[in-house]
Amino acid sequence: MSARVDPKVDEPGMERRRFLRVMGAGAAGAAAAPLLVSGPAEAAETPDQRVKQRYRETDHVKKYYQTNRF
């Protein structure tokens, strides 16, 4: 019996194509892995920080608004 030879394997560039296909699938899997492992992101804030005032209209901000006509 003779060994079956796949003619596509002997074509030039087939090894390169197979390599690129495997690398592309591996890269997609590697990019998706952290999304599957980690949970939702949460800010490390205390209850006091959640209710504090964050926006202050300082002189610097007022000057910016005046300069840019907001």
N, C-alpha and C positions, 0 to 999 in steps of 0.2 A: 504494500500500500504506500502511496505517496502522501507526503504531508501537504495539507491544504495551505496554500499561500494566498493571503489576501492581497490582491493587486493594489489596493489603496494604500497599504502600508509602505509599499516600495516607491510610491510617487514622491517626487521632490517636495519638500515643505510640509509633509504630513506630520512629521515628528514635531516640528515647530508649531503647527496649528494645535496639535494635541496639548503641547506644553502650555500654550497661551490660553487654551480653554480651561485647563486645570488651574492655572494661576488666577484667571478671572473669577472662577467659582470660589477659590480659596480666599481671594480678597473680599468678595462679597460676604462670605461667611465670617471673616474676621471683623468686618465693619459692623455686622449685625450682632455679634456676640455680646458686646457691652450692653446693648439695648435689652437683650434677653435676661441678662444676669442681674443688672441693677434695678432697683425699684424707682419710684418717682422721686425726683429731686425736691428737696425741701430746704428752705432758708433756715439758717440757725439764728433765729430771733427769739428774744425773750418777750414775754407778754407786754412789758413796758415799751420795748422798741416797736412793737406792732401798732401801738396807739399814739406814739409821739408824732409831733408835727415834723414833716420832712421838708416841706417847701417853705422857704423864707424869702420874702422880697427885700433883699438887702440893697444897699446903695449900688453895689456892683451890678445886680440884676436890673435895677431901675435904669442904670446907665446903658446897659445892653438894650433894653426895650426902647429907650429914647434914641439910641444910635440906629437901630434897625426899624424904627417906627412900628412897633407892635402895640 
